[in-house]
């Protein structure tokens, strides 16, 4: 009889072959509203999240915060996220995906709009805590929706979902940078942006795959353990590097590179644009390239990108480094979430939430840790440390490759 470990290895090893063995997608799949609804959820989350980050240098100056102060403010996000994500797993098997996504994203949009009402670093930290809760819960909800759409359509789309997240980050970052350059008040900018995003959400949520598989014995909390630990650690390292790029690139370009104000938001755009390009091809790549090469090669490339960014003498070189980071990180996280969904087939939200617990902890813990290191040394050195951390992801990928053999 095949033991549990062999079954588990077979599941991970067959992730890419799984889709090739499914029935061919029906005609018109490219226009399938279920796919575009999943794409839209990722775009809305990313645009909203990126919309306030290029205003962070402005808030830093207004409240007289140091890099360490910014780090402590950003630390409120992972605290909220770690509290919320295990609970969202419970909701993911008891609420319909439409309802879950509507609740989580609406919470996030309202929380981000409150950034414009912050009057001190303390009130900003409270708002950031609310943003962290919204970001963490929404991350689970949209990934569960993306995996459900894959299952319903019988074809891989999760990498392209994450590509739409990158497009949303680029669009949100550029828009926010232009708003800041035009001196549009933060409250006006964020309120109007999120009203539009809420209207978009109400339209697309109706096409979200609305499956639900109630399980009497489904766990109320999701913790990364067992087979889910390896993809969880990979997601953690990759999302930590991604979070640093998103949260710190604006400050780095503004205060270290001395880039013009109009280009401050372009750092997020360059990084996110590179991720989007690579992720649009990610579903094709995942069917043809072993997981070890996807994770290990991507981590090495992004480590090189961070090293270049850390020593960049000007904005052009920094942009080049951020683009390499984006190319390298792009395919890693969708693969980790796909494996998580396959390892929890009866309730994919549980597997996604378990990996998300580590993954989004990395995404939200990375930025404050960079701030603390920068306070003690320099922002350049702290970015260089992220490069070293990505080498660890490469080493972890070898463990994934042994599980994914055959």
C-alpha positions, -999 to 999 in steps of 0.1 A, spaced: 0 0 0 13 34 -9 20 54 23 9 89 30 43 105 22 43 89 -12 7 101 -19 18 136 -9 49 135 -31 27 123 -60 3 152 -55 31 178 -56 49 161 -85 18 160 -106 9 197 -103 21 205 -138 8 173 -154 -26 177 -138 -37 204 -162 -24 186 -193 -44 156 -183 -76 175 -179 -101 178 -207 -93 205 -233 -109 239 -224 -141 246 -241 -143 271 -269 -145 307 -258 -125 301 -226 -105 332 -231 -137 352 -226 -149 331 -197 -163 356 -171 -151 333 -143 -115 339 -154 -119 376 -157 -137 379 -124 -107 362 -107 -83 385 -126 -104 415 -115 -102 405 -78 -64 404 -79 -62 437 -98 -85 456 -73 -65 443 -43 -32 454 -58 -43 488 -71 -58 496 -37 -27 485 -18 -3 503 -41 -24 535 -40 -12 547 -6 24 535 -6 39 563 -28 23 587 -3 44 572 25 74 595 20 49 624 23 35 610 55 70 603 69 79 639 65 46 653 78 48 632 110 86 636 114 92 599 113 126 582 110 132 550 91 128 531 123 95 548 130 83 538 96 94 503 103 73 502 135 43 516 118 45 490 91 49 463 117 12 468 125 4 450 92 19 416 100 5 417 135 -30 421 120 -24 396 92 -12 369 116 -44 374 136 -67 373 107 -55 347 81 -61 316 103 -96 328 109 -103 335 73 -96 298 65 -127 290 87 -148 314 66 -134 301 34 -152 267 39 -184 282 54 -190 313 33 -196 315 -4 -166 329 -22 -185 358 -35 -195 368 0 -160 362 14 -144 384 -13 -169 411 -10 -165 414 28 -127 413 27 -121 437 -1 -147 462 11 -129 462 45 -96 468 28 -109 497 7 -124 515 37 -92 510 57 -69 524 30 -92 555 26 -86 562 63 -49 568 57 -59 603 46 -74 609 81 -42 600 100 -28 629 121 2 612 137 24 582 135 2 565 162 -30 570 143 -13 559 111 -2 527 128 -38 520 138 -49 525 102 -21 503 90 -33 476 114 -67 478 97 -50 476 63 -31 446 74 -62 428 84 -78 436 51 -48 426 31 -43 393 48 -79 382 46 -83 394 10 -51 375 0 -67 342 12 -101 350 -4 -88 359 -39 -64 330 -41 -91 306 -31 -113 322 -58 -85 319 -83 -80 282 -75 -117 276 -77 -118 292 -111 -90 269 -122 -109 238 -110 -141 249 -127 -124 258 -160 -100 229 -161 -71 250 -171 -44 269 -152 -50 306 -146 -35 313 -112 -2 327 -125 -21 351 -147 -42 360 -117 -10 370 -100 1 388 -131 -31 410 -128 -20 417 -93 13 430 -106 -6 451 -132 -27 465 -104 4 473 -84 20 491 -113 -12 510 -122 -18 519 -86 18 530 -80 20 552 -111 -14 568 -104 -4 575 -68 29 589 -78 12 613 -103 -13 623 -76 15 631 -52 34 651 -78 3 671 -85 -2 678 -47 -36 661 -46 -45 657 -9 -42 622 3 -78 620 16 -91 631 -18 -69 608 -38 -76 576 -17 -113 583 -13 -120 588 -50 -98 559 -60 -115 534 -36 -150 545 -46 -141 536 -82 -126 503 -71 -157 494 -50 -179 500 -80 -157 477 -101 -158 451 -73 -196 451 -72 -197 444 -110 -171 416 -111 -180 397 -79 -211 384 -95 -190 362 -118 -168 348 -91 -170 310 -89 -194 306 -60 -186 270 -49 -185 260 -13 -177 227 2 -188 226 38 -169 201 58 -182 191 92 -146 183 103 -129 212 85 -104 229 108 -113 263 122 -78 276 119 -51 270 93 -15 266 103 14 257 80 26 222 89 35 189 73 34 190 35 24 226 34 55 238 53 78 237 23 56 258 -1 48 280 29 85 288 35 90 294 -2 61 318 -2 73 335 29 108 343 15 94 353 -19 66 375 -5 90 391 20 112 402 -9 81 414 -28 68 433 2 102 451 6 101 462 -31 65 475 -28 69 493 5 104 506 4 112 513 -33 95 547 -31 114 558 0 147 544 -14 143 562 -47 132 594 -30 158 597 -2 188 575 -12 188 578 -50 172 614 -49 150 606 -79 125 632 -91 91 631 -74 73 620 -105 96 589 -107 92 578 -71 61 557 -78 78 544 -110 99 521 -88 68 501 -78 57 503 -115 90 489 -128 91 460 -104 54 452 -108 55 455 -146 83 430 -148 63 406 -125 33 410 -147 51 402 -179 66 370 -164 34 359 -147 14 362 -179 37 334 -192 38 316 -158 10 291 -165 27 279 -196 60 277 -178 46 257 -149 34 230 -172 69 225 -187 96 234 -161 102 215 -129 93 233 -97 129 233 -84 140 253 -115 112 277 -112 118 285 -76 155 282 -74 163 300 -107 138 327 -99 152 333 -64 188 336 -77 177 361 -104 158 382 -78 188 381 -54 210 395 -82 184 422 -87 184 432 -51 222 434 -50 221 457 -81 195 479 -65 214 481 -32 245 495 -49 228 515 -76 244 550 -82 213 564 -99 176 558 -106 182 540 -140 203 513 -124 179 510 -94 151 505 -119 171 478 -137 176 460 -104 140 462 -95 130 448 -129 153 418 -123 137 413 -89 103 413 -105 113 388 -132 127 364 -106 100 365 -81 71 364 -105 65 326 -110 73 315 -74 43 324 -53 16 312 -78 33 278 -78 34 277 -40 -4 285 -38 -12 260 -65 6 233 -46 -13 244 -15 -46 241 -32 -38 206 -45 -27 194 -11 -61 204 3 -85 194 -25 -117 192 -5 -112 227 10 -86 246 -10 -91 277 12 -75 258 41 -44 249 21 -42 284 7 -47 300 41 -20 278 57 6 288 31 -7 324 33 0 325 70 37 322 63 36 339 29 19 371 39 37 371 72 68 374 50 52 401 28 43 422 58 72 414 81 99 422 55 93 459 52 94 467 90 125 445 94 142 465 66 133 497 84 148 484 116 180 473 99 182 506 80 179 525 113 209 506 126 230 508 94 216 520 61 188 514 37 213 502 11 227 475 35 192 464 45 182 459 8 214 439 3 204 416 32 172 407 13 195 394 -15 211 370 10 176 359 22 166 349 -13 196 326 -15 180 307 14 148 303 -8 170 287 -34 182 262 -9 147 254 2 137 248 -34 158 217 -34 136 202 -7 106 210 -29 122 193 -59 126 160 -40 90 160 -31 80 170 -67 100 143 -84 81 123 -110 
